Amino acid sequence: MNKTENNTDDHFGKALGFVMFGVMAGLGLDICAKKLLEDYSLGQFVFLRSVFGISFFLISARWYGGLGLLKTQRWRWHGLRTILATGAMFGFFFGLSKMPLVDTLTIVFVAPLIVTALSVPLLGEQVGWRRWVAVVSGFIGVIIVLRPGEGMFTPAALALLLAAFCWAGLAVTARKLATTESSFSLAFYVTAAPLFVSAFMLPGNYVEPTSSDWVLFVLTGLFSALAWVGVVGGYRRAPPVVLAPFEYTALIGAAIAGYFIWGEVPDGFVLLGGLIIIAGGIYIVYREVDSASVNRHLRSFTAASSATILRRLRQVRN
């Protein structure tokens, strides 16, 4: 293996690490959000979540080079991203408040497949026929999750599909602006926009949170900031079509959390549709990405996990 191949693998490994970190933080946000939306309005939730999210961004600004990084000459692109962020946030959390956690994430995980489709006209990236097969199969999986028949497209389901499209647009535009904009600015502006919109929804809809709920609101802000930094950092380092399928790992965490916290059990439609969506994503990776590179990363992850488990077992025995 030559030096160039080594550098490419390291680049992909860092990008994947960022995305996985963002996915886990996003799952933490989703769990806290679903709990809070049981007692608070959508507008209040988005407002407080955005307030704490921006606060954490400002606190960490010096680690990214200071507030000077917010300066930009590409306001039109940032304006488009703020619209997409508002649609993604309100659509997703509205759907989350009405549907089981794993159902919600399964539907919005059509976003990586939309990313694949949008990467052609917006980024000029090459997408082979195998990827298009994965895209089509993914949409079929979403339809299965929605349960074909009357009432398939409920307001919650439509909101989630809108959120998925907006999220895909955010991922693609992050890649588009990667050469001129910082990760900090890409994440900051999309958090500020929903704050502005939700402020107009507060009058008459504000309920004073309890002490424990204040903690959850703070955590939503922290998790949202970490999720944006992770995902944006990943998409800046590698093409979206390569990284997007790895976001499906959040479905496993969602199924576990939904079962233990809310007693939610995915039915056959969700399981079948989810498997089809995940299979489409994995198919993209193994058919379109250098298999040797992928296998090396999988072996390294497996080795690290095995070593951790062995250390824990020794500690228990001792």
Phi, psi and omega per residue, in radians:
M1 nan 2.298 -3.112
N2 -1.511 3.078 -3.054
K3 -1.135 -0.644 -3.139
T4 -1.085 -0.722 3.128
E5 -1.129 -0.686 3.105
N6 -1.069 -0.765 -3.138
N7 -1.123 -0.663 3.125
T8 -1.125 -0.741 3.130
D9 -1.104 -0.762 3.122
D10 -1.081 -0.703 3.127
H11 -1.079 -0.786 3.133
F12 -1.150 -0.708 3.136
G13 -1.081 -0.729 3.111
K14 -1.165 -0.729 3.123
A15 -1.080 -0.770 3.138
L16 -1.134 -0.682 3.103
G17 -1.074 -0.747 3.098
F18 -1.070 -0.819 -3.093
V19 -1.110 -0.755 -3.125
M20 -1.140 -0.657 3.065
F21 -1.080 -0.764 3.111
G22 -1.123 -0.654 3.136
V23 -1.123 -0.773 -3.137
M24 -1.162 -0.682 3.085
A25 -1.150 -0.678 3.107
G26 -1.109 -0.651 3.105
L27 -1.140 -0.706 3.067
G28 -1.058 -0.712 3.085
L29 -1.082 -0.781 -3.100
D30 -1.089 -0.707 -3.133
I31 -1.138 -0.808 3.110
C32 -1.111 -0.703 -3.103
A33 -1.121 -0.790 -3.116
K34 -1.073 -0.665 3.119
K35 -1.144 -0.772 -3.097
L36 -1.228 -0.607 -3.104
L37 -1.222 -0.144 3.036
E38 -1.242 -0.428 -3.038
D39 -2.165 -0.216 -3.061
Y40 -2.208 2.667 -3.109
S41 -1.222 2.782 3.133
L42 -1.067 -0.732 -3.136
G43 -1.090 -0.787 3.132
Q44 -1.128 -0.719 3.140
F45 -1.077 -0.859 -3.118
V46 -1.083 -0.694 -3.123
F47 -1.091 -0.935 -3.093
L48 -1.179 -0.672 3.087
R49 -1.049 -0.706 -3.125
S50 -1.252 -0.675 3.109
V51 -1.025 -0.869 -3.120
F52 -1.244 -0.586 3.106
G53 -1.096 -0.824 3.113
I54 -1.127 -0.645 3.118
S55 -1.031 -0.781 3.128
F56 -1.166 -0.607 3.076
F57 -1.108 -0.774 -3.126
L58 -1.152 -0.686 3.112
I59 -1.082 -0.661 -3.084
S60 -1.585 0.075 -3.039
A61 -1.005 -0.706 -3.088
R62 -1.141 -0.443 3.106
W63 -1.243 -0.371 -3.119
Y64 -1.803 0.069 3.102
G65 1.978 0.085 3.085
G66 1.650 2.988 -3.095
L67 -1.201 -0.241 3.101
G68 -1.057 -0.375 3.141
L69 -1.227 -0.225 3.121
L70 -1.339 -0.223 3.103
K71 -1.173 2.416 -3.104
T72 -2.685 2.716 3.029
Q73 -1.907 0.081 -3.052
R74 -1.996 0.989 -3.059
W75 -1.147 -0.547 -3.139
R76 -1.122 -0.722 3.110
W77 -1.154 -0.730 3.116
H78 -1.162 -0.612 3.076
G79 -1.094 -0.736 3.083
L80 -1.086 -0.715 -3.120
R81 -1.172 -0.588 3.113
T82 -1.183 -0.635 3.076
I83 -1.137 -0.783 3.123
L84 -1.098 -0.700 -3.130
A85 -1.137 -0.688 3.120
T86 -1.136 -0.773 3.106
G87 -1.115 -0.713 -3.127
A88 -1.139 -0.771 -3.068
M89 -1.223 -0.868 -3.115
F90 -1.186 -0.698 3.128
G91 -1.116 -0.774 -3.100
F92 -1.176 -0.849 -3.063
F93 -1.245 -0.483 3.025
F94 -1.152 -0.806 3.106
G95 -1.109 -0.683 -3.139
L96 -1.092 -0.599 -3.125
S97 -1.285 -0.277 -3.068
K98 -1.917 -0.289 -3.022
M99 -2.232 2.785 3.071
P100 -1.031 2.661 -3.060
L101 -1.014 -0.868 -3.071
V102 -1.218 -0.593 3.062
D103 -1.082 -0.761 -3.131
T104 -1.039 -0.889 -3.104
L105 -1.175 -0.601 3.129
T106 -1.088 -0.734 3.138
I107 -1.176 -0.822 -3.081
V108 -1.253 -0.253 3.115
F109 -1.361 0.163 2.880
V110 -1.275 -0.240 -3.127
A111 -0.971 -0.818 3.106
P112 -1.027 -0.522 3.100
L113 -1.283 -0.624 3.052
I114 -1.157 -0.636 3.076
V115 -0.999 -0.765 3.133
T116 -1.032 -0.781 -3.132
A117 -1.164 -0.734 -3.098
L118 -1.291 -0.360 -3.120
S119 -1.143 -0.394 -3.140
V120 -1.277 -1.018 -3.098
P121 -1.315 -0.530 -3.040
L122 -1.618 -0.541 -3.108
L123 -1.961 -0.217 -3.138
G124 1.236 0.374 -3.128
E125 -1.451 2.637 -3.136
Q126 -1.436 2.216 3.107
V127 -2.164 1.984 -3.092
G128 -1.308 3.011 -3.089
W129 -1.127 -0.480 3.125
R130 -1.129 -0.681 3.106
R131 -1.147 -0.669 3.118
W132 -1.140 -0.621 3.059
V133 -1.077 -0.723 3.129
A134 -1.126 -0.683 3.122
V135 -1.084 -0.850 -3.123
V136 -1.090 -0.768 -3.137
S137 -1.120 -0.612 3.113
G138 -1.110 -0.744 3.103
F139 -1.143 -0.619 3.058
I140 -1.092 -0.706 3.100
G141 -1.057 -0.706 3.117
V142 -1.116 -0.736 3.120
I143 -1.062 -0.678 3.112
I144 -1.117 -0.746 3.117
V145 -1.055 -0.652 -3.121
L146 -1.299 -0.101 3.080
R147 1.137 1.657 -3.116
P148 -0.954 2.452 3.124
G149 2.355 -3.009 -3.132
E150 -1.146 2.451 3.117
G151 1.342 0.297 -3.100
M152 -1.117 -0.799 -3.094
F153 -1.676 1.426 3.080
T154 -1.334 2.875 3.082
P155 -0.940 -0.696 3.133
A156 -1.129 -0.752 -3.140
A157 -1.143 -0.727 3.113
L158 -1.129 -0.667 3.107
A159 -1.099 -0.686 3.139
L160 -1.200 -0.655 3.091
L161 -1.161 -0.677 3.047
L162 -1.086 -0.755 3.124
A163 -1.073 -0.686 3.139
A164 -1.114 -0.757 3.121
F165 -1.110 -0.767 3.134
C166 -1.122 -0.707 3.124
W167 -1.105 -0.709 3.103
A168 -1.087 -0.704 3.097
G169 -1.097 -0.658 3.091
L170 -1.127 -0.726 -3.140
A171 -1.122 -0.752 -3.111
V172 -1.221 -0.745 -3.138
T173 -1.197 -0.508 3.055
A174 -1.085 -0.712 3.085
R175 -1.171 -0.650 -3.126
K176 -1.123 -0.639 -3.071
L177 -1.687 0.075 -3.013
A178 -1.060 -0.511 -3.055
T179 -1.387 -0.338 -3.079
T180 -2.095 -0.360 -3.051
E181 -1.979 2.600 3.120
S182 -1.430 2.756 3.058
S183 -1.048 -0.602 -3.125
F184 -1.110 -0.808 -3.122
S185 -1.207 -0.651 3.132
L186 -1.096 -0.623 -3.129
A187 -1.450 -0.617 -3.043
F188 -1.172 -0.862 -3.036
Y189 -1.132 -0.617 -3.125
V190 -1.307 -0.284 3.048
T191 -1.495 -0.544 -3.108
A192 -1.255 -0.595 -3.070
A193 -1.090 -0.869 3.111
P194 -1.090 -0.505 3.082
L195 -1.072 -0.784 -3.126
F196 -1.114 -0.785 -3.108
V197 -1.164 -0.794 -3.077
S198 -1.193 -0.395 3.132
A199 -1.064 -0.541 -3.139
F200 -1.363 -0.170 -3.119
M201 -1.701 -0.083 -3.055
L202 -1.291 -0.731 -3.080
P203 -0.941 2.140 3.128
G204 1.445 -0.061 -3.101
N205 -2.202 0.299 -3.092
Y206 -1.759 2.281 3.079
V207 -2.134 2.269 -3.130
E208 -1.139 2.098 -3.118
P209 -1.214 2.671 3.022
T210 -1.320 2.979 -3.125
S211 -1.044 -0.783 -3.129
S212 -1.170 -0.592 3.129
D213 -1.263 -0.545 3.044
W214 -1.052 -0.688 3.100
V215 -1.061 -0.759 3.134
L216 -1.133 -0.668 3.105
F217 -1.109 -0.722 3.101
V218 -1.090 -0.729 3.135
L219 -1.128 -0.628 3.103
T220 -1.095 -0.678 3.088
G221 -1.128 -0.769 3.135
L222 -1.125 -0.842 -3.125
F223 -1.104 -0.663 -3.139
S224 -1.143 -0.707 3.108
A225 -1.120 -0.779 3.137
L226 -1.145 -0.646 -3.140
A227 -1.151 -0.776 3.137
W228 -1.108 -0.786 -3.140
V229 -1.068 -0.741 -3.126
G230 -1.136 -0.876 -3.082
V231 -1.200 -0.788 3.127
V232 -1.105 -0.731 3.105
G233 -1.059 -0.631 3.109
G234 -1.225 -0.817 -3.087
Y235 -1.225 -0.327 3.047
R236 -1.297 -0.349 -3.008
R237 -1.837 -0.216 -3.112
A238 -2.720 2.744 -3.129
P239 -1.079 2.469 3.126
P240 -0.990 -0.619 -3.085
V241 -1.148 -0.352 3.126
V242 -1.503 -0.699 -3.032
L243 -1.524 -0.547 -3.009
A244 -0.912 -0.751 -3.103
P245 -1.048 -0.457 -3.106
F246 -1.246 -0.254 3.103
E247 -1.211 -0.278 -3.126
Y248 -1.139 -0.284 3.141
T249 -1.069 -0.377 3.124
A250 -1.133 -0.414 -3.139
L251 -1.098 -0.615 3.131
I252 -1.134 -0.825 3.108
G253 -1.105 -0.647 3.132
A254 -1.143 -0.710 3.134
A255 -1.115 -0.736 -3.141
I256 -1.162 -0.827 -3.130
A257 -1.125 -0.747 -3.141
G258 -1.062 -0.650 -3.122
Y259 -1.237 -0.838 -3.043
F260 -1.372 -0.492 -3.093
I261 -1.640 -0.765 -3.055
W262 -2.011 0.021 -3.137
G263 1.182 0.473 -3.120
E264 -1.459 2.300 3.111
V265 -2.127 2.004 -3.135
P266 -1.036 2.354 3.117
D267 -1.525 -3.085 -3.073
G268 -1.076 -0.647 3.140
F269 -1.103 -0.769 -3.123
V270 -1.153 -0.759 -3.132
L271 -1.115 -0.804 -3.129
L272 -1.143 -0.837 3.129
G273 -1.096 -0.718 3.111
G274 -1.092 -0.723 3.116
L275 -1.100 -0.682 3.122
I276 -1.146 -0.745 3.128
I277 -1.108 -0.811 -3.138
I278 -1.120 -0.738 3.140
A279 -1.053 -0.681 3.104
G280 -1.092 -0.728 3.124
G281 -1.151 -0.785 3.137
I282 -1.126 -0.630 3.122
Y283 -1.049 -0.706 3.105
I284 -1.034 -0.810 -3.081
V285 -1.072 -0.882 -3.022
Y286 -1.346 -0.347 3.141
R287 -1.709 -0.502 -3.043
E288 -1.889 -0.299 3.120
V289 -1.799 2.575 3.113
D290 -0.928 1.974 -3.055
S291 -1.066 -0.588 3.133
A292 -1.107 -0.723 3.131
S293 -1.112 -0.812 -3.137
V294 -1.069 -0.784 -3.125
N295 -1.082 -0.640 3.114
R296 -1.102 -0.761 3.138
H297 -1.161 -0.715 3.130
L298 -1.105 -0.699 3.109
R299 -1.122 -0.690 -3.136
S300 -1.167 -0.713 3.101
F301 -1.106 -0.751 -3.127
T302 -1.113 -0.755 -3.141
A303 -1.097 -0.749 -3.136
A304 -1.124 -0.745 3.137
S305 -1.119 -0.743 -3.140
S306 -1.105 -0.724 -3.141
A307 -1.104 -0.702 3.121
T308 -1.101 -0.781 3.136
I309 -1.082 -0.741 3.135
L310 -1.107 -0.704 3.116
R311 -1.092 -0.741 -3.136
R312 -1.127 -0.686 3.127
L313 -1.124 -0.717 3.112
R314 -1.109 -0.699 3.135
Q315 -1.095 -0.713 3.136
V316 -1.133 -0.753 -3.126
R317 -1.130 -0.642 -3.121
N318 -1.308 nan nan
